[in-house]
Amino acid sequence: MHTVYSEEHRHQDGNVELFEGKVVRPHEIPRRAEIVLERVRSEKLGEVVGPRDFGLDPILAVHDRGLVEFLRDCWRDWVRSGRNFDALPHVWPVPGLLPASSMGVGRARRVPDSIDGKLGYYGFDAGTPIVAGTWRAAHASAQVALTGQRLVATGERAVFALCRPPGHHAGSDFYGGYCFLNNAAIAAQAFRDAGAKRVAILDVDYHHGNGTQQIFYERADVLAISIHADPKQEFPYFLGHADERGAGAGEGYHLNLPLPWGTEWPEYELVMDAAVKRVIAHGAEVLVVSLGLDTFELDPISRFKLQHEDYLRMGEKIASCDLPTLFVLEGGYAVDALGINAVNVLKGFEEG
């Protein structure tokens, strides 16, 4: 199995995030990708290749130009405002701050001129710092996913896109949850643009892929399935309930499978089986896996109880879909264990 990796990820290296009411060092750090790469190489998973640059067009096929231009220019504008530390938002346009006529119509809101206003307009949390190298890293991460997509589309059975920063919390017009561009969504759209009529996304990150849901919620060509902690208990809180099944043309093409704190493999396996059945029933031609490993029992910001060997079983379950598969790295913050768990999924897939 090829792994696609870029050293550019190191340019996203924030200093602070707001977590559980405290200003702390970020959980999403360069070491995450490095330790996964080390494990890929030590286990001789396959060749490691660098990304091609597919430019902005595939990104703009998923994301609004306003968000992309904001991410590109944010650090420049932040520094021009007299600051050279991590850029974080501190105010957000909740419904009560919008004109009555635009309630519920997000794009009717006005983009502020101030960089502080723009941060709150496009960012949904205070845990995702923007620094000098953020755009460079996020753009490269999307190219890693696109390179993996191209390899799968041209005949590889499976490819691992070792993306950092992650992507599944980023929507068409917002960023947050450590995510700037939605790598899995960009790849899924690229599969569609390359001719695949039906694509499936399976998100196994501990946190709901709210960005992926928002992007594809009204579409029938991309089936989006997310297994995650119940949003009544866990970040990002406001999407991911089981009754959210898509809208309009997309009704029935979204499947949320929320689970409670403390979930172990026997309970997780049941919803994995349901997810696999739904992928097969969809008639998908290709599968994109948002591979979050923060379901691990020792993850510092999560509350599931999966163990090392469970990720081998997860890989076997994914393999049973019998589809060309692109794995896209998402979360996972028990850094020392991240490489073991990521590679276990990939080995389980190859042996499944």
ZIRAGI-V938492 format. One record per pair of residues at least 24 apart in sequence whose ideal C-beta (glycine too) atoms are under 10 Angstrom apart, sorted by the first residue. I is the first residue (numbers start at 1). J is the second residue. Records with the same first field share a line. If there is no record, write none. Layout:
I: J ; J
This chain:
1: 40 ; 45 ; 46 ; 47 ; 151 ; 156 ; 157 ; 158 ; 159 ; 160 ; 325 ; 327 ; 343 ; 346 ; 347 ; 349 ; 350
2: 45 ; 46 ; 47 ; 48 ; 49 ; 147 ; 148 ; 151 ; 152 ; 156 ; 158 ; 159 ; 160 ; 161
3: 36 ; 37 ; 40 ; 41 ; 45 ; 46 ; 47 ; 48 ; 49 ; 144 ; 148 ; 159 ; 160 ; 161 ; 162 ; 327 ; 329 ; 342 ; 343 ; 346
4: 47 ; 48 ; 49 ; 50 ; 51 ; 52 ; 143 ; 144 ; 145 ; 146 ; 147 ; 148 ; 149 ; 150 ; 151 ; 159 ; 160 ; 161 ; 162 ; 163 ; 326 ; 328
5: 33 ; 34 ; 36 ; 37 ; 40 ; 41 ; 48 ; 49 ; 50 ; 51 ; 140 ; 144 ; 147 ; 160 ; 161 ; 162 ; 163 ; 164 ; 329
6: 33 ; 49 ; 50 ; 51 ; 137 ; 139 ; 140 ; 141 ; 143 ; 144 ; 147 ; 161 ; 162 ; 163 ; 164
7: 33 ; 34 ; 37 ; 50 ; 137 ; 140
8: 50 ; 51 ; 133 ; 136 ; 137 ; 138 ; 139 ; 140 ; 141 ; 143 ; 144 ; 164
9: 33 ; 34 ; 37 ; 133 ; 136 ; 137 ; 138 ; 140 ; 141 ; 144 ; 162 ; 163 ; 164 ; 165 ; 329
10: 34 ; 133 ; 136 ; 137 ; 140 ; 164
11: 131 ; 132 ; 133 ; 134 ; 135 ; 136 ; 137 ; 138 ; 139 ; 140 ; 165
12: 128 ; 129 ; 130 ; 131 ; 132 ; 133 ; 134 ; 135 ; 136 ; 137 ; 138 ; 140 ; 141 ; 164 ; 165 ; 178 ; 180
13: 86 ; 129 ; 131 ; 132 ; 133 ; 134 ; 137
14: 85 ; 86 ; 87 ; 88 ; 127 ; 128 ; 129 ; 130 ; 131 ; 133 ; 134 ; 165 ; 178
15: 85 ; 86 ; 129 ; 131
16: 85 ; 86 ; 88 ; 126 ; 127 ; 129
17: 86 ; 88 ; 125 ; 126 ; 127 ; 128 ; 129 ; 178
18: 88 ; 89 ; 90 ; 125 ; 126 ; 127 ; 128 ; 129
19: 125 ; 126 ; 127 ; 235 ; 300 ; 301
20: 127 ; 301
23: 88 ; 126
24: 127
26: 86 ; 127 ; 128 ; 129 ; 131 ; 178 ; 333
27: 127 ; 178 ; 294 ; 299 ; 300 ; 301 ; 331 ; 332 ; 333 ; 334 ; 335
28: 127 ; 128 ; 129 ; 164 ; 165 ; 166 ; 177 ; 178 ; 179 ; 301 ; 331 ; 332 ; 333 ; 335
29: 164 ; 178 ; 333 ; 335
30: 137 ; 164 ; 165
31: 164 ; 335 ; 336 ; 338
32: 162 ; 164 ; 165 ; 166 ; 178 ; 293 ; 329 ; 331 ; 332 ; 333 ; 334 ; 335 ; 338 ; 339 ; 342
33: 137 ; 141 ; 144 ; 162 ; 163 ; 164 ; 165 ; 166 ; 329 ; 338 ; 339
34: 162 ; 164 ; 335 ; 338 ; 339
35: 332 ; 335 ; 336 ; 337 ; 338 ; 339 ; 340 ; 342
36: 160 ; 162 ; 164 ; 291 ; 293 ; 329 ; 332 ; 335 ; 338 ; 339 ; 340 ; 341 ; 342 ; 343
37: 162 ; 164 ; 339 ; 342
38: 339 ; 343
39: 337 ; 338 ; 339 ; 340 ; 341 ; 342 ; 343 ; 344 ; 346
40: 160 ; 162 ; 339 ; 342 ; 343 ; 346
41: 339 ; 343
42: 339 ; 343
43: 339 ; 340 ; 343 ; 344 ; 346 ; 347
45: 160 ; 342 ; 343 ; 346 ; 347 ; 350
46: 156 ; 158 ; 159 ; 160 ; 346 ; 350
48: 160 ; 162
49: 144 ; 147 ; 148 ; 151 ; 159
50: 140 ; 143 ; 144 ; 147
51: 140 ; 141 ; 142 ; 143 ; 144 ; 145 ; 146 ; 147 ; 148 ; 150 ; 161 ; 162 ; 163
52: 143 ; 144 ; 146 ; 147 ; 150 ; 151
53: 139 ; 140 ; 142 ; 143 ; 146 ; 147
54: 142 ; 143 ; 145 ; 146 ; 147 ; 149 ; 150 ; 186 ; 190
55: 139 ; 143 ; 146
56: 139 ; 142
57: 190 ; 193
58: 142 ; 143 ; 145 ; 146 ; 149 ; 186 ; 187 ; 189 ; 190 ; 193
59: 138 ; 139 ; 142 ; 143 ; 146 ; 181 ; 182 ; 183 ; 185 ; 186 ; 189 ; 190
60: 186
61: 185 ; 186 ; 189 ; 190 ; 192 ; 193
62: 142 ; 167 ; 170 ; 171 ; 172 ; 181 ; 182 ; 183 ; 184 ; 185 ; 186 ; 187 ; 188 ; 189 ; 190 ; 211 ; 212 ; 215 ; 216
63: 142 ; 170 ; 171 ; 172 ; 173 ; 174 ; 175 ; 180 ; 181 ; 182 ; 185 ; 186 ; 189 ; 211 ; 215
64: 107 ; 122 ; 171 ; 172 ; 173 ; 174
65: 173
66: 107 ; 111 ; 118 ; 121 ; 122 ; 172 ; 173
67: 121 ; 122 ; 123 ; 170 ; 171 ; 172 ; 173 ; 174 ; 175 ; 180 ; 181
68: 135 ; 138 ; 139 ; 173 ; 180 ; 181
70: 111 ; 115 ; 118 ; 119 ; 121 ; 122 ; 123 ; 130 ; 135 ; 173 ; 175 ; 180
71: 122 ; 123 ; 130 ; 134 ; 135 ; 138 ; 139 ; 170 ; 175 ; 180 ; 181
72: 134 ; 135 ; 136 ; 138 ; 139
73: 115 ; 118 ; 135
74: 115 ; 118 ; 119 ; 122 ; 123 ; 130 ; 131 ; 134 ; 135 ; 175 ; 180
75: 115 ; 130 ; 131 ; 132 ; 133 ; 134 ; 135 ; 136
76: 115 ; 132 ; 135
77: 113 ; 114 ; 115 ; 116 ; 118 ; 119
78: 115 ; 116 ; 118 ; 119 ; 130 ; 131 ; 132
79: 115 ; 132
80: 115
81: 114 ; 115 ; 116
83: 115 ; 116
84: 131 ; 132
85: 129 ; 131
86: 128 ; 129 ; 130 ; 131 ; 132 ; 134
87: 115 ; 116 ; 118 ; 119 ; 123 ; 128 ; 129 ; 130 ; 131 ; 132 ; 134
88: 116 ; 119 ; 120 ; 123 ; 125 ; 126 ; 127 ; 128 ; 129 ; 130
89: 115 ; 116 ; 117 ; 118 ; 119 ; 120 ; 121 ; 122 ; 123 ; 124 ; 125 ; 126 ; 128 ; 130 ; 175 ; 176
90: 116 ; 119 ; 120 ; 123 ; 126
91: 116 ; 117 ; 119 ; 120 ; 121
92: 119 ; 120 ; 121 ; 123 ; 124 ; 125 ; 126
93: 117 ; 120 ; 121
94: 120
106: 171 ; 172 ; 173 ; 174 ; 214
107: 172 ; 173
119: 175
121: 173 ; 174
122: 170 ; 171 ; 173 ; 174 ; 175 ; 176 ; 180
123: 174 ; 175 ; 176 ; 177 ; 180
124: 169 ; 170 ; 171 ; 174 ; 175 ; 176 ; 177 ; 210 ; 211 ; 236 ; 238
125: 169 ; 174 ; 175 ; 176 ; 177 ; 178 ; 235 ; 236
126: 176
127: 176 ; 177 ; 178 ; 235 ; 301
128: 165 ; 169 ; 170 ; 175 ; 176 ; 177 ; 178 ; 179 ; 180
129: 178
130: 175 ; 180
134: 165 ; 175 ; 180
135: 180 ; 181
137: 164 ; 165 ; 180 ; 181
138: 163 ; 164 ; 165 ; 166 ; 167 ; 170 ; 175 ; 179 ; 180 ; 181 ; 183
139: 180 ; 181
140: 164 ; 165
141: 165 ; 166 ; 167 ; 179 ; 180 ; 181 ; 183 ; 186 ; 328 ; 329
142: 167 ; 170 ; 180 ; 181 ; 182 ; 183 ; 185 ; 186 ; 187
143: 181 ; 183 ; 186
144: 183 ; 187 ; 328 ; 329
145: 181 ; 182 ; 183 ; 184 ; 185 ; 186 ; 187 ; 188 ; 190 ; 288 ; 326 ; 328 ; 329
146: 183 ; 186 ; 187 ; 189 ; 190 ; 326
147: 187
148: 183 ; 187 ; 190 ; 288 ; 325 ; 326 ; 327 ; 328
149: 183 ; 184 ; 186 ; 187 ; 188 ; 189 ; 190 ; 191 ; 193 ; 194 ; 286 ; 288 ; 326 ; 328
150: 187 ; 190 ; 191 ; 194 ; 326
151: 324 ; 326
152: 187 ; 190 ; 191 ; 194 ; 196 ; 286 ; 287 ; 288 ; 323 ; 324 ; 325 ; 326 ; 327
153: 187 ; 190 ; 191 ; 193 ; 194 ; 195 ; 196 ; 286 ; 324 ; 326
154: 194
155: 324
156: 324 ; 325 ; 326
157: 319 ; 322 ; 323 ; 324 ; 325 ; 349 ; 350
158: 287 ; 289 ; 315 ; 318 ; 319 ; 323 ; 324 ; 325 ; 326 ; 327 ; 346 ; 349 ; 350
159: 187 ; 324 ; 325 ; 326 ; 327 ; 328 ; 346
160: 289 ; 291 ; 325 ; 326 ; 327 ; 328 ; 329 ; 342 ; 343 ; 345 ; 346 ; 349
161: 187 ; 288 ; 289 ; 291 ; 326 ; 327 ; 328 ; 329
162: 291 ; 327 ; 328 ; 329 ; 342
163: 187 ; 290 ; 291 ; 327 ; 328 ; 329 ; 330
164: 329 ; 330
165: 329 ; 330
166: 205 ; 207 ; 209 ; 290 ; 291 ; 292 ; 294 ; 328 ; 329 ; 330 ; 331 ; 332
167: 209 ; 211 ; 212 ; 290 ; 328 ; 329 ; 330
168: 201 ; 203 ; 205 ; 207 ; 208 ; 209 ; 210 ; 211 ; 212 ; 213 ; 215 ; 224 ; 226 ; 228 ; 290 ; 291 ; 292 ; 328 ; 330 ; 331
169: 205 ; 207 ; 208 ; 209 ; 210 ; 211 ; 212 ; 214 ; 235 ; 236 ; 330 ; 331
170: 209 ; 210 ; 211 ; 212 ; 214 ; 215
171: 209 ; 210 ; 211 ; 212 ; 213 ; 214 ; 215 ; 217 ; 239
172: 211 ; 214 ; 215 ; 216
173: 211 ; 214 ; 215
174: 210 ; 211 ; 214
175: 211
176: 210 ; 211 ; 235 ; 236
177: 205 ; 207 ; 208 ; 209 ; 210 ; 211 ; 235 ; 236 ; 330 ; 331
178: 207 ; 330 ; 331 ; 333
179: 209 ; 210 ; 211 ; 212 ; 330 ; 331
181: 211
182: 209 ; 211 ; 212 ; 214 ; 215 ; 216 ; 290 ; 328
183: 288 ; 290 ; 326 ; 328 ; 329 ; 330
184: 209 ; 211 ; 212 ; 215 ; 224 ; 288 ; 289 ; 290 ; 291 ; 326 ; 327 ; 328 ; 329 ; 330
185: 209 ; 211 ; 212 ; 213 ; 214 ; 215 ; 216 ; 222 ; 224 ; 288 ; 290 ; 328
186: 215 ; 288 ; 328
187: 286 ; 288 ; 290 ; 326 ; 328
188: 212 ; 215 ; 216 ; 221 ; 222 ; 223 ; 224 ; 286 ; 287 ; 288 ; 290 ; 326 ; 328
189: 215 ; 216 ; 219 ; 221 ; 222 ; 288
190: 288 ; 326
191: 221 ; 222 ; 284 ; 285 ; 286 ; 287 ; 288 ; 324 ; 326
192: 219 ; 221 ; 222 ; 285 ; 286
194: 286
195: 285
196: 221 ; 222 ; 284 ; 285 ; 286 ; 324
197: 221 ; 283 ; 284 ; 285
198: 222 ; 223 ; 253 ; 279 ; 282 ; 283 ; 284 ; 285 ; 286
199: 223 ; 224 ; 282 ; 284 ; 285 ; 286 ; 287 ; 288 ; 323 ; 326
200: 224 ; 225 ; 253 ; 255 ; 275 ; 278 ; 279 ; 280 ; 282 ; 283 ; 284 ; 285 ; 286 ; 287 ; 288 ; 289 ; 321 ; 323 ; 325
201: 225 ; 226 ; 254 ; 279 ; 284 ; 286 ; 287 ; 288 ; 289 ; 290 ; 326 ; 328
202: 226 ; 227 ; 255 ; 272 ; 275 ; 276 ; 278 ; 279 ; 284 ; 287 ; 288 ; 289 ; 290 ; 291 ; 317 ; 318 ; 321 ; 325 ; 327
203: 227 ; 228 ; 240 ; 256 ; 257 ; 275 ; 288 ; 289 ; 290 ; 291 ; 292 ; 328 ; 330
204: 228 ; 257 ; 268 ; 271 ; 272 ; 275 ; 289 ; 290 ; 291 ; 292 ; 293 ; 294 ; 295 ; 306 ; 311 ; 314 ; 317 ; 318 ; 330 ; 345
205: 229 ; 289 ; 290 ; 291 ; 292 ; 293 ; 294 ; 295 ; 302 ; 329 ; 330 ; 331 ; 332
206: 234 ; 235 ; 259 ; 263 ; 292 ; 293 ; 294 ; 295 ; 296 ; 299 ; 301 ; 302 ; 303 ; 304 ; 306 ; 330 ; 331 ; 332 ; 333
207: 231 ; 234 ; 235 ; 236 ; 237 ; 240 ; 292 ; 294 ; 295 ; 301 ; 302 ; 330 ; 331
208: 234 ; 235 ; 236 ; 237 ; 238 ; 239 ; 240 ; 241 ; 244 ; 256 ; 257 ; 258
209: 236 ; 239 ; 240 ; 256 ; 290 ; 292 ; 330
210: 235 ; 236 ; 237 ; 238 ; 239 ; 240
211: 236 ; 239 ; 290
212: 239 ; 254 ; 288 ; 290 ; 330
213: 239 ; 240 ; 244 ; 246 ; 250 ; 254 ; 256
214: 239
216: 246 ; 250 ; 253 ; 254
217: 244 ; 245 ; 246 ; 247 ; 248 ; 249 ; 250 ; 251 ; 253 ; 254
218: 246 ; 247 ; 248 ; 249 ; 250 ; 251 ; 253 ; 254
219: 246 ; 247 ; 248 ; 249 ; 250 ; 253 ; 254
220: 246 ; 248 ; 249 ; 250 ; 251 ; 252 ; 253 ; 282
221: 249 ; 250 ; 253
222: 250 ; 253 ; 254 ; 282 ; 284 ; 288
223: 250 ; 252 ; 253 ; 254 ; 255 ; 278 ; 279 ; 281 ; 282 ; 283 ; 284 ; 287
224: 250 ; 253 ; 254 ; 255 ; 256 ; 288 ; 290
225: 253 ; 254 ; 255 ; 256 ; 257 ; 271 ; 274 ; 275 ; 276 ; 278 ; 279 ; 282 ; 287 ; 290
226: 254 ; 255 ; 256 ; 257 ; 258 ; 275 ; 290 ; 292
227: 255 ; 256 ; 257 ; 258 ; 259 ; 263 ; 268 ; 271 ; 272 ; 274 ; 275 ; 290 ; 292 ; 295 ; 304 ; 314
228: 256 ; 257 ; 258 ; 259 ; 271 ; 292 ; 294 ; 295 ; 304
229: 258 ; 259 ; 260 ; 261 ; 262 ; 263 ; 294 ; 295 ; 302 ; 303 ; 304
230: 256 ; 258 ; 259 ; 260 ; 261 ; 263
231: 256 ; 258
232: 258 ; 260
233: 258 ; 259 ; 260 ; 261 ; 303
234: 258 ; 259 ; 260 ; 261 ; 301 ; 302 ; 303 ; 304
235: 301 ; 302
252: 282
253: 278 ; 282
255: 279 ; 282
259: 295 ; 304
260: 303 ; 304
261: 302 ; 303 ; 304 ; 305
262: 297 ; 303 ; 304 ; 305
263: 295 ; 303 ; 304 ; 305 ; 306
264: 297 ; 304 ; 305 ; 306 ; 307 ; 310
265: 295 ; 304 ; 305 ; 306 ; 307 ; 309 ; 310 ; 311 ; 313 ; 314
266: 310
267: 304 ; 305
268: 295 ; 304 ; 305 ; 306 ; 310 ; 313 ; 314 ; 317
269: 310 ; 313 ; 314 ; 317
272: 313 ; 314 ; 316 ; 317 ; 318 ; 320
273: 317 ; 320
275: 317 ; 318 ; 321
276: 317 ; 318 ; 319 ; 320 ; 321 ; 322
277: 320 ; 321
278: 321
279: 318 ; 320 ; 321 ; 322 ; 323
280: 320 ; 321 ; 322 ; 323
282: 321
284: 321 ; 323 ; 324
285: 323 ; 324
286: 321 ; 323 ; 324 ; 325 ; 326
287: 318 ; 321 ; 322 ; 323 ; 324 ; 325 ; 326 ; 327
288: 323 ; 324 ; 325 ; 326 ; 327 ; 328
289: 314 ; 315 ; 318 ; 321 ; 325 ; 326 ; 327 ; 328 ; 329 ; 330 ; 345 ; 346 ; 349
290: 326 ; 327 ; 328 ; 329 ; 330 ; 331
291: 315 ; 318 ; 326 ; 327 ; 328 ; 329 ; 330 ; 331 ; 332 ; 341 ; 342 ; 345 ; 346
292: 328 ; 329 ; 330 ; 331 ; 332 ; 333 ; 342
293: 329 ; 330 ; 331 ; 332 ; 333 ; 334 ; 337 ; 338 ; 339 ; 340 ; 341 ; 342 ; 344 ; 345
294: 330 ; 331 ; 332 ; 333 ; 334 ; 338 ; 341
295: 331 ; 332 ; 341
296: 332 ; 333 ; 334 ; 337 ; 338 ; 340 ; 341
297: 334 ; 337
298: 333 ; 334 ; 336 ; 337
299: 331 ; 332 ; 333 ; 334 ; 335 ; 337 ; 338 ; 341
300: 333 ; 334 ; 335
301: 331 ; 333 ; 334
302: 331 ; 332 ; 333 ; 334
306: 341
307: 337 ; 341 ; 344
308: 337 ; 340 ; 341 ; 344
309: 341 ; 344 ; 348
310: 341 ; 344 ; 345 ; 348
311: 337 ; 340 ; 341 ; 342 ; 343 ; 344 ; 345 ; 346 ; 347 ; 348
312: 341 ; 343 ; 344 ; 345 ; 346 ; 347 ; 348 ; 349 ; 351 ; 352
313: 344 ; 345 ; 348 ; 352
314: 341 ; 344 ; 345 ; 348 ; 349 ; 352
315: 342 ; 343 ; 344 ; 345 ; 346 ; 347 ; 348 ; 349 ; 350 ; 351 ; 352
316: 345 ; 347 ; 348 ; 349 ; 350 ; 351 ; 352
317: 345 ; 348 ; 349 ; 352
318: 345 ; 346 ; 348 ; 349 ; 352
319: 345 ; 348 ; 349 ; 350 ; 351 ; 352
320: 349 ; 352
321: 349 ; 352
322: 352
325: 349
